[in-house]
Structures are given as structure tokens and as C-alpha cells.
Amino acid sequence: MSAPSPAIDPRAPWRDALVTAAIAAVLALPLAGFRTVDRADGLTLDLRLLDVGYVTAMIFAGRLLYGFVKVIPGIVAALAVVMGVVLHYADLPNPFLRFVGVAGCAVIGFAGLRQKFFAEGFKLALPVTKAGRMADVALGVMALAAVALPLLPFTDRYMLDVMVMVLTYVALAFGLNIIVGYAGLLDLGFVGFYAIGAYTCALLAQAFGIGFWMTLLAAGGLAAMTAGIIGTPVLRLRGDYLAIVTLGFAEIVRLVLINWTTLTGGPNGVSGVPRPGLFGLEFAVSGKNGAGTFHEFFGIPFAPIHRLVFLYYLMFVLAAAIGWLSWALRRLPIGRAWEALREDEIACAAVGIDRARVKLCAYMLGAACAGLCGAFFAARQGFISPESFSFAETTAVLAIVVLGGVGHHLGIVLAALFIIGLPELFRELEQYRMIAFGAGMVLIMIWRPGGLMATRLPGIFLKR
């Protein structure tokens, strides 16, 4: 039986709401109260006190409802739903206000329902094995949905393009998860292997006319070899030192790509990277050098979306293969050695585990995954340049791994959808898009500090 909750002063929520609204008004005045307008006589500054009033009123109402969550959770949840519906259809002067209002009502409604039905704590109170099975089932359902996506009537080119990008980051995060999530190595130079894979594919195709599938294997192999050469001395370091050195490696790769103009084209990059075909069939109106085309072989009219659908399924298979590989490796002795190394390196040395070899294995496998993804990226884009491989790419992939829950596949997929896919859904918010995205990340970190799937399951455990 749970302990009774302490008595709450009924005046406290009102007092907190007034203080919060006052602070919000002060902050909203410079942030949302002014707007530059380009007129014939030059730029002018318009005062938007109505927006400031809306922000203040919404924050006051939200803070007040939140203050009563523990007292009347059911009523608070119902009011939040009503307010959310009203705000959604209200004629607000700014779409960002509508988004903030509806999102705030959703958060408060969730808090009310959580307090009403999960007052003992919103925990996944299931045995480890059952939770693992549920995660696997969820992943299977998501995989089926991904397979069916191109066949759905509402799927268009834009949605497919976004999903290809999401799948690319899912595959990259699966690869980085081997290094960071399993082996516990903080690698900030992951994008360097991504760039090596992309340039390997592009340069081999241009210089020797090698097809995509051969360059794909070469890209993964060269990235793994580079990781072996770099990792042998570097992986003796730990923690922050390892992060700094790997960060330096990524920067060296980027500078080499910029300055070695005779090979990489420098800042101009490499263009004309051939697109992958399906067993020799090209996705074009007519084949080059007598090669067959996809639509002629199947006797269907030519449509540009065929190539995009093919790239989507190709990236889906690549991401699924990398995910399955990392999942399977985790259950092998090498996977258990990674997890043991992550938890206690000194204990691993005491029981005779070769730490250098185990670390290097994880590092090379992760790099190979990055190289494969880089080759696919080059073939999909048809053009690559050093700007595509900045440190921001590493932070995005690392954010997916951390936000999803280090070492958790389902969490990685959800985090990739959130980090890569969600900003695309908010394009109509224009300049407020990244603010909404940042607010969402802050809320998730408050709600789930250990990541979306914070329950990191062991790869193997003893039967009770």
C-alpha cells in the first residue's frame, strides 16, 4: 500500500503560476514582442504585444494546471485535452504559438494521466526477458511498417526521401552503438570513417569505372582497415583522452579532403557518382551502353520514383543487416566481452580478456558500418564534398545513440525518427523549427534521463 501524499497548499499553484507568468512575460517581450518588417521605406520594427500576451496566458494556464496535477489529476488531464483542442483550432497569430500550446497541453495531459493511473511510478515493471521480447516485437512491427511504407497510397517522394535519410542515420547509429554502446568507447571521430567510405566509392567509380556493389565492399573494408591502423595506438587511451584523439582524427580526414585537391577535388568535391542499379538494370529512361532498364524489363511505364523506392529498400536492407549483425554479435563471446569491458575494464584484465584486441574489434566493426553507409550516401547523392562530413554529423549520430538509450536498438530507431524525421515535420514552423526540436529534446531528457529506452538489457544472463 502506498504512503499518502503530503498535503498541498491550494494557494501554492496560483502563486507559482503568477511568478512563472511574470518571468515568461519578461522573457517573451524581447524574444517574441518585436518583429522586423521590410517596407518600401526600409526596415521597421513592429511591436507584437498580442503575441506576448498569448505566451504569458498560456504559460500561466499551463503552470496552474501542472500545479494541480497531484491534487486532481483526472480533471487536469481532461482540461488539458480540451485546451489542446481549442488551441489547435484557435485563430492564433503565429503557428509557433499553436505548436507550443498544443505540445504543452499534451505534456500536462500526460502528466495527469500518469499521476492518475501510474502513481507508483511509470516503470516497465516486467521481467528482463519479457521486456526484451516486447522490444523485439516492437522492432518487428516497425520493420513491417517500413517495408509497407512505399506501397501506401499517401506515400510521396518527399516522405520517401526523408525516410531514406532516417534509415541512413539508423544504420550509422547501429554502427556507432557497437563502439559506444557495447564497448563503452567514446568515439567522436566516427564521421571520418563515413567520409572515407563515401570518397572510396566515388573515386573508385570515377577512376576505374567499378560498379556500386564492389565499391560498397571496398568502402567498408578500407574504413575498417583505417580503423585498425588508427585504433592500434589510440585505443590505449580512455575516456576524454580517447574522445579528443578521435575528434582530431575526424578533423584530419576533413582537412585532407579539402587540401588534397588532385585526388578529392578539394572543396569542389566529387560529382557524377554513378547510381546503383538492380542487377544491372538502370533506373533511367534509356540504358547506357546497351544496358537494360528497370521499366523496360518489367514492362511498366517509366517513373522517377522507382529509383527512390529502390534506394529506400536498399538502405532498409543495409540498416537491417547492420542492426541484425550487432544484435547477433552481442550474444556471442565477443559481445559479452564488449559488455564486460564497458562495465569494468580492470576486472576484464583480471580474468584474462585481451582488452586491446576486443576494443579494436569493436572499433573496426563500427568503422566498417560507417564506410558502408558512406558509400550508400555517395551513390544516393551523386555528389559529395567535405562539407557533408563535418563534426555535426558525428554529434547527430551520437545524439541518436544517447537519446535512444545506449546499447538499445529500439531506442536508436525511435531516436532517429525523432532527431532526423521530426524536424522535417515541423518545416512549416520555419525559423522556429529548431527551437521546437530543442524543446522536444529537453523534455525527453527530463522525462527519460537515461534515454528513451533506458533499460539496457544484458546480452546474456543466468537462469534463476
C-alpha positions as CSV (number, residue, x, y, z in Angstrom):
1,M,0.0,0.0,0.0
2,S,1.4,3.3,-1.0
3,A,2.1,6.1,1.5
4,P,-0.4,9.0,1.5
5,S,0.9,12.0,-0.5
6,P,1.7,15.1,1.6
7,A,-0.9,17.8,1.9
8,I,-0.6,20.6,-0.8
9,D,-1.3,24.2,-0.1
10,P,-4.1,25.2,-2.5
11,R,-2.6,28.6,-2.8
12,A,0.8,27.4,-3.9
13,P,-0.2,26.5,-7.6
14,W,-1.7,30.0,-8.0
15,R,1.4,31.6,-6.6
16,D,3.7,29.6,-8.7
17,A,1.7,30.3,-11.8
18,L,1.8,34.0,-11.3
19,V,5.5,34.0,-10.7
20,T,6.1,31.8,-13.8
21,A,3.8,34.0,-15.9
22,A,5.7,37.2,-14.8
23,I,9.0,35.7,-15.7
24,A,7.6,34.4,-19.1
25,A,6.3,37.9,-19.9
26,V,9.7,39.4,-19.2
27,L,11.4,36.9,-21.4
28,A,8.8,36.9,-24.2
29,L,8.9,40.6,-24.7
30,P,12.3,40.8,-26.3
31,L,12.1,37.3,-27.9
32,A,8.6,37.4,-29.4
33,G,7.4,41.0,-28.9
34,F,9.3,42.6,-31.8
35,R,9.5,41.8,-35.5
36,T,11.4,43.4,-38.3
37,V,9.3,44.2,-41.3
38,D,10.7,45.1,-44.7
39,R,8.8,48.0,-46.1
40,A,9.4,50.4,-49.0
41,D,11.0,53.0,-46.7
42,G,13.3,50.4,-45.2
43,L,13.3,48.0,-42.2
44,T,10.9,48.9,-39.4
45,L,10.2,47.3,-36.1
46,D,6.7,46.2,-35.3
47,L,5.6,45.7,-31.7
48,R,3.6,42.4,-31.1
49,L,2.2,42.7,-27.7
50,L,-0.6,40.3,-28.6
51,D,1.9,37.5,-29.0
52,V,3.5,38.3,-25.7
53,G,0.0,38.2,-24.1
54,Y,-0.8,34.8,-25.6
55,V,2.6,33.4,-24.4
56,T,2.0,34.7,-20.9
57,A,-1.5,33.5,-20.7
58,M,-0.7,30.0,-22.0
59,I,2.2,29.6,-19.6
60,F,0.1,30.8,-16.7
61,A,-2.6,28.3,-17.5
62,G,-0.1,25.5,-18.1
63,R,1.7,26.1,-14.9
64,L,-1.5,26.4,-12.9
65,L,-2.8,23.1,-14.3
66,Y,0.5,21.4,-13.6
67,G,0.4,22.6,-10.0
68,F,-2.9,20.8,-9.5
69,V,-1.7,17.5,-11.1
70,K,-1.1,15.8,-7.8
71,V,-4.4,17.1,-6.4
72,I,-7.0,16.5,-9.2
73,P,-5.1,14.6,-11.9
74,G,-8.1,13.4,-13.8
75,I,-9.7,16.8,-14.1
76,V,-6.3,18.3,-15.1
77,A,-5.9,15.7,-17.8
78,A,-9.4,16.4,-19.1
79,L,-8.8,20.2,-19.1
80,A,-5.5,19.8,-20.9
81,V,-7.2,17.8,-23.6
82,V,-9.9,20.5,-24.0
83,M,-7.4,23.3,-24.0
84,G,-5.3,21.4,-26.6
85,V,-8.3,21.1,-28.9
86,V,-9.2,24.7,-28.5
87,L,-5.7,25.9,-29.2
88,H,-5.4,23.7,-32.2
89,Y,-8.4,25.3,-33.9
90,A,-7.9,28.8,-32.5
91,D,-7.0,31.6,-34.8
92,L,-3.6,32.4,-33.2
93,P,-1.4,35.0,-34.9
94,N,1.6,32.6,-35.0
95,P,1.9,28.9,-35.8
96,F,4.6,28.5,-33.3
97,L,2.3,29.6,-30.5
98,R,-0.2,26.9,-31.6
99,F,2.6,24.3,-31.5
100,V,3.8,25.4,-28.1
101,G,0.3,25.5,-26.7
102,V,-0.8,22.1,-28.0
103,A,2.5,20.5,-27.1
104,G,2.3,22.0,-23.6
105,C,-1.3,20.6,-23.2
106,A,-0.1,17.2,-24.3
107,V,2.7,17.2,-21.7
108,I,0.3,18.3,-18.9
109,G,-2.3,15.8,-20.0
110,F,0.2,13.0,-20.0
111,A,1.4,14.1,-16.5
112,G,-2.2,14.0,-15.3
113,L,-2.8,10.5,-16.7
114,R,0.5,9.3,-15.3
115,Q,-0.4,10.6,-11.9
116,K,-3.9,9.1,-12.1
117,F,-3.0,5.6,-13.3
118,F,0.7,5.2,-12.6
119,A,1.1,7.0,-9.3
120,E,3.5,4.3,-8.2
121,G,5.9,5.3,-11.0
122,F,5.9,4.8,-14.7
123,K,8.2,1.9,-14.9
124,L,8.5,-1.1,-17.2
125,A,7.8,-3.5,-14.3
126,L,8.4,-6.6,-16.4
127,P,11.0,-9.3,-16.2
128,V,14.0,-8.7,-18.3
129,T,13.3,-11.4,-20.7
130,K,9.7,-10.3,-21.3
131,A,10.8,-6.7,-21.8
132,G,13.4,-7.9,-24.3
133,R,10.7,-9.8,-26.2
134,M,8.4,-6.8,-26.2
135,A,11.3,-4.7,-27.7
136,D,11.9,-7.3,-30.4
137,V,8.2,-7.5,-31.2
138,A,8.1,-3.7,-31.5
139,L,11.1,-3.7,-33.8
140,G,9.5,-6.4,-35.9
141,V,6.3,-4.3,-36.2
142,M,8.3,-1.2,-37.2
143,A,10.2,-3.2,-39.8
144,L,6.9,-4.5,-41.3
145,A,5.6,-0.9,-41.4
146,A,8.8,0.2,-43.1
147,V,8.5,-2.5,-45.7
148,A,4.9,-1.5,-46.4
149,L,5.6,2.3,-46.5
150,P,6.3,2.7,-50.2
151,L,3.1,0.8,-51.1
152,L,0.8,3.0,-49.1
153,P,-1.3,5.5,-51.1
154,F,-0.3,8.6,-49.1
155,T,3.5,8.0,-49.6
156,D,5.1,10.5,-51.8
157,R,8.7,11.4,-52.9
158,Y,9.3,13.7,-50.0
159,M,8.3,11.2,-47.4
160,L,10.4,8.5,-49.0
161,D,13.4,10.9,-49.2
162,V,13.1,11.7,-45.5
163,M,12.8,8.0,-44.6
164,V,15.9,7.2,-46.6
165,M,17.8,9.8,-44.6
166,V,16.3,8.4,-41.4
167,L,17.4,4.9,-42.3
168,T,20.9,6.1,-43.1
169,Y,21.2,7.6,-39.6
170,V,19.7,4.4,-38.1
171,A,22.4,2.4,-39.8
172,L,25.1,4.8,-38.7
173,A,23.8,4.7,-35.1
174,F,23.8,0.9,-35.1
175,G,27.5,1.1,-36.1
176,L,28.4,3.7,-33.5
177,N,26.4,1.7,-31.0
178,I,28.9,-1.1,-31.3
179,I,31.7,1.2,-30.3
180,V,29.9,3.4,-27.7
181,G,27.0,1.3,-26.5
182,Y,28.7,-2.1,-26.4
183,A,32.4,-1.5,-25.9
184,G,32.0,1.8,-24.0
185,L,34.5,3.7,-26.2
186,L,33.6,7.4,-26.6
187,D,34.4,7.9,-30.3
188,L,34.0,11.4,-31.7
189,G,35.7,10.7,-35.0
190,F,33.0,8.4,-36.4
191,V,32.3,10.8,-39.3
192,G,35.9,10.3,-40.5
193,F,35.1,6.7,-41.5
194,Y,31.8,7.8,-43.0
195,A,33.8,10.2,-45.2
196,I,36.4,7.5,-46.1
197,G,33.6,5.2,-47.3
198,A,31.9,7.9,-49.4
199,Y,35.1,9.0,-51.1
200,T,36.2,5.4,-51.7
201,C,33.0,4.7,-53.5
202,A,33.1,7.9,-55.5
203,L,36.8,7.8,-56.5
204,L,36.8,4.1,-57.4
205,A,33.7,4.5,-59.6
206,Q,35.2,7.6,-61.3
207,A,38.7,6.4,-61.8
208,F,38.2,2.7,-62.6
209,G,34.5,2.5,-63.5
210,I,33.9,0.0,-60.8
211,G,30.2,-0.7,-60.0
212,F,28.4,0.3,-56.9
213,W,28.3,-3.1,-55.3
214,M,32.1,-3.6,-55.5
215,T,32.8,-0.1,-54.3
216,L,30.4,-0.7,-51.4
217,L,32.5,-3.6,-50.2
218,A,35.7,-1.7,-50.8
219,A,34.4,1.3,-48.8
220,G,33.6,-0.9,-45.8
221,G,36.9,-2.7,-46.0
222,L,39.0,0.5,-46.3
223,A,37.2,2.1,-43.4
224,A,37.8,-1.0,-41.3
225,M,41.5,-1.1,-42.3
226,T,41.9,2.6,-41.4
227,A,40.3,2.0,-38.0
228,G,42.7,-0.9,-37.4
229,I,45.7,1.4,-38.2
230,I,44.4,4.3,-36.1
231,G,42.9,2.2,-33.3
232,T,46.0,0.2,-32.5
233,P,47.8,3.0,-30.7
234,V,44.7,5.2,-30.0
235,L,42.6,2.7,-28.1
236,R,45.2,2.5,-25.3
237,L,43.6,5.8,-24.2
238,R,40.4,6.1,-22.2
239,G,37.5,8.4,-21.7
240,D,38.1,12.1,-22.5
241,Y,41.6,11.4,-24.0
242,L,40.2,8.9,-26.4
243,A,37.4,11.3,-27.4
244,I,39.9,14.1,-28.1
245,V,42.1,12.0,-30.2
246,T,39.3,10.5,-32.3
247,L,37.9,14.0,-32.7
248,G,41.3,15.0,-34.1
249,F,41.3,12.1,-36.5
250,A,38.0,13.2,-38.0
251,E,39.3,16.8,-38.4
252,I,42.5,15.4,-40.1
253,V,40.3,13.5,-42.5
254,R,38.3,16.6,-43.3
255,L,41.4,18.7,-43.9
256,V,42.9,16.1,-46.1
257,L,39.8,16.0,-48.2
258,I,39.9,19.8,-48.6
259,N,43.5,20.2,-49.4
260,W,44.3,17.1,-51.5
261,T,42.6,18.7,-54.5
262,T,44.3,16.5,-57.1
263,L,42.6,13.4,-55.7
264,T,39.5,14.6,-53.9
265,G,38.7,17.7,-55.8
266,G,39.1,19.8,-52.6
267,P,36.1,22.0,-51.6
268,N,34.5,21.4,-55.0
269,G,34.0,17.7,-54.1
270,V,33.4,14.8,-56.5
271,S,30.4,14.8,-58.8
272,G,28.9,12.3,-61.2
273,V,29.0,9.3,-58.8
274,P,27.1,6.6,-60.6
275,R,23.8,5.5,-59.1
276,P,23.2,1.9,-58.0
277,G,21.2,-0.4,-60.3
278,L,19.2,-3.6,-59.7
279,F,21.3,-6.5,-61.0
280,G,22.4,-4.4,-64.0
281,L,19.1,-2.7,-64.6
282,E,19.3,1.0,-64.6
283,F,16.6,3.4,-63.2
284,A,16.6,5.7,-66.3
285,V,14.6,6.4,-69.4
286,S,17.1,4.5,-71.5
287,G,20.1,2.4,-70.5
288,K,23.7,3.5,-71.2
289,N,25.9,1.3,-73.5
290,G,23.0,-1.1,-74.2
291,A,22.2,-1.8,-70.5
292,G,18.7,-2.7,-69.8
293,T,16.4,-0.5,-67.7
294,F,14.0,-1.4,-64.9
295,H,10.8,-0.2,-66.5
296,E,11.6,-2.0,-69.8
297,F,12.4,-5.3,-68.1
298,F,9.2,-5.3,-66.1
299,G,7.1,-3.7,-69.0
300,I,5.9,-0.8,-66.9
301,P,5.9,3.0,-67.7
302,F,9.0,4.9,-66.6
303,A,8.6,6.8,-63.3
304,P,11.4,8.6,-61.4
305,I,10.0,7.4,-58.1
306,H,11.1,3.8,-59.0
307,R,14.8,4.7,-58.2
308,L,13.8,6.4,-54.9
309,V,11.8,3.3,-53.9
310,F,14.8,1.1,-54.8
311,L,17.1,3.3,-52.7
312,Y,14.7,3.2,-49.8
313,Y,14.6,-0.6,-49.8
314,L,18.4,-0.8,-50.3
315,M,19.0,1.4,-47.3
316,F,16.4,-0.5,-45.3
317,V,18.2,-3.8,-46.0
318,L,21.6,-2.3,-45.2
319,A,20.3,-0.8,-41.9
320,A,18.6,-4.1,-41.0
321,A,21.7,-6.1,-41.8
322,I,23.9,-3.9,-39.6
323,G,21.3,-4.0,-36.8
324,W,21.0,-7.8,-37.0
325,L,24.8,-8.1,-37.0
326,S,25.2,-6.0,-33.9
327,W,22.3,-7.9,-32.3
328,A,23.8,-11.3,-33.1
329,L,27.3,-10.3,-32.1
330,R,26.1,-9.2,-28.7
331,R,25.1,-12.8,-27.9
332,L,28.5,-14.2,-28.9
333,P,31.6,-14.3,-26.7
334,I,32.9,-11.2,-28.3
335,G,29.7,-9.3,-27.5
336,R,29.9,-10.4,-23.9
337,A,33.5,-9.3,-23.8
338,W,32.5,-5.9,-25.1
339,E,29.8,-5.5,-22.4
340,A,32.2,-6.7,-19.7
341,L,34.8,-4.2,-20.9
342,R,32.3,-1.5,-20.8
343,E,31.3,-2.2,-17.2
344,D,34.7,-2.9,-15.6
345,E,37.9,-2.8,-17.7
346,I,40.1,-3.8,-14.7
347,A,38.0,-6.8,-14.0
348,C,38.3,-7.9,-17.6
349,A,42.1,-7.7,-17.4
350,A,42.0,-9.7,-14.2
351,V,40.1,-12.6,-15.9
352,G,42.4,-12.6,-18.9
353,I,40.4,-10.8,-21.6
354,D,42.6,-9.2,-24.2
355,R,41.4,-5.7,-23.9
356,A,43.3,-4.3,-26.9
357,R,42.0,-6.9,-29.3
358,V,38.4,-6.7,-28.0
359,K,38.4,-2.9,-28.3
360,L,40.0,-2.9,-31.8
361,C,37.4,-5.4,-33.0
362,A,34.5,-3.2,-31.9
363,Y,36.2,-0.1,-33.4
364,M,36.9,-1.8,-36.8
365,L,33.3,-3.2,-37.0
366,G,31.8,0.2,-36.2
367,A,34.1,1.8,-38.8
368,A,33.1,-0.7,-41.4
369,C,29.4,0.1,-40.9
370,A,30.2,3.8,-41.3
371,G,32.1,3.1,-44.5
372,L,29.2,1.1,-45.9
373,C,26.8,4.0,-45.1
374,G,29.2,6.5,-46.6
375,A,29.3,4.5,-49.9
376,F,25.5,4.5,-50.0
377,F,25.4,8.2,-49.2
378,A,27.7,9.0,-52.2
379,A,25.7,6.8,-54.6
380,R,22.4,8.3,-53.5
381,Q,23.6,11.9,-53.6
382,G,25.7,11.6,-56.8
383,F,27.9,14.3,-55.4
384,I,30.0,14.6,-52.2
385,S,32.2,17.3,-50.7
386,P,34.0,17.8,-47.4
387,E,31.1,19.9,-46.1
388,S,29.0,16.7,-45.9
389,F,31.3,15.3,-43.2
390,S,31.5,17.9,-40.6
391,F,31.6,17.3,-36.8
392,A,27.8,18.0,-36.8
393,E,27.3,14.6,-38.4
394,T,29.1,12.8,-35.5
395,T,27.1,14.8,-32.9
396,A,23.9,13.9,-34.7
397,V,24.7,10.1,-34.7
398,L,26.0,10.2,-31.1
399,A,22.8,12.1,-30.0
400,I,20.7,9.3,-31.6
401,V,22.6,6.7,-29.6
402,V,22.5,8.6,-26.3
403,L,18.9,9.8,-26.7
404,G,17.6,6.3,-27.7
405,G,19.4,4.7,-24.8
406,V,22.9,3.5,-25.1
407,G,23.0,-0.1,-26.4
408,H,19.3,-0.3,-27.2
409,H,18.2,-1.0,-30.8
410,L,14.6,0.0,-30.5
411,G,15.6,3.2,-28.7
412,I,18.0,4.0,-31.6
413,V,15.2,3.7,-34.2
414,L,12.9,5.9,-32.2
415,A,15.6,8.5,-31.6
416,A,16.5,8.6,-35.3
417,L,12.8,9.2,-36.1
418,F,12.7,11.9,-33.6
419,I,16.0,13.7,-34.4
420,I,16.0,13.3,-38.1
421,G,12.4,12.9,-39.0
422,L,10.7,15.2,-36.6
423,P,12.4,18.5,-37.8
424,E,11.1,17.7,-41.3
425,L,7.6,17.5,-40.0
426,F,8.0,21.0,-38.4
427,R,9.1,22.7,-41.6
428,E,6.0,24.9,-41.6
429,L,7.3,26.4,-38.4
430,E,10.1,28.0,-40.4
431,Q,12.6,29.7,-38.2
432,Y,11.0,28.2,-35.0
433,R,11.6,24.6,-36.2
434,M,14.9,24.1,-34.4
435,I,13.5,25.7,-31.3
436,A,10.7,23.2,-31.3
437,F,13.2,20.4,-31.9
438,G,15.4,21.6,-29.0
439,A,12.4,21.9,-26.7
440,G,11.5,18.3,-27.5
441,M,14.9,17.0,-26.7
442,V,15.0,18.9,-23.4
443,L,11.6,17.4,-22.5
444,I,12.8,13.9,-23.3
445,M,15.9,14.3,-21.3
446,I,13.8,15.5,-18.4
447,W,11.4,12.6,-18.8
448,R,13.9,9.9,-19.6
449,P,17.4,11.0,-18.5
450,G,18.8,7.6,-19.5
451,G,17.4,7.8,-23.0
452,L,14.0,6.7,-24.5
453,M,14.8,3.1,-23.7
454,A,16.9,3.4,-20.6
455,T,16.6,-0.2,-19.6
456,R,19.8,-1.6,-21.0
457,L,19.3,-5.4,-21.2
458,P,22.2,-7.7,-20.8
459,G,23.1,-9.8,-23.8
460,I,23.1,-13.0,-21.7
461,F,22.2,-13.8,-18.2
462,L,21.9,-16.8,-15.8
463,K,18.6,-18.6,-15.4
464,R,17.0,-18.4,-11.9
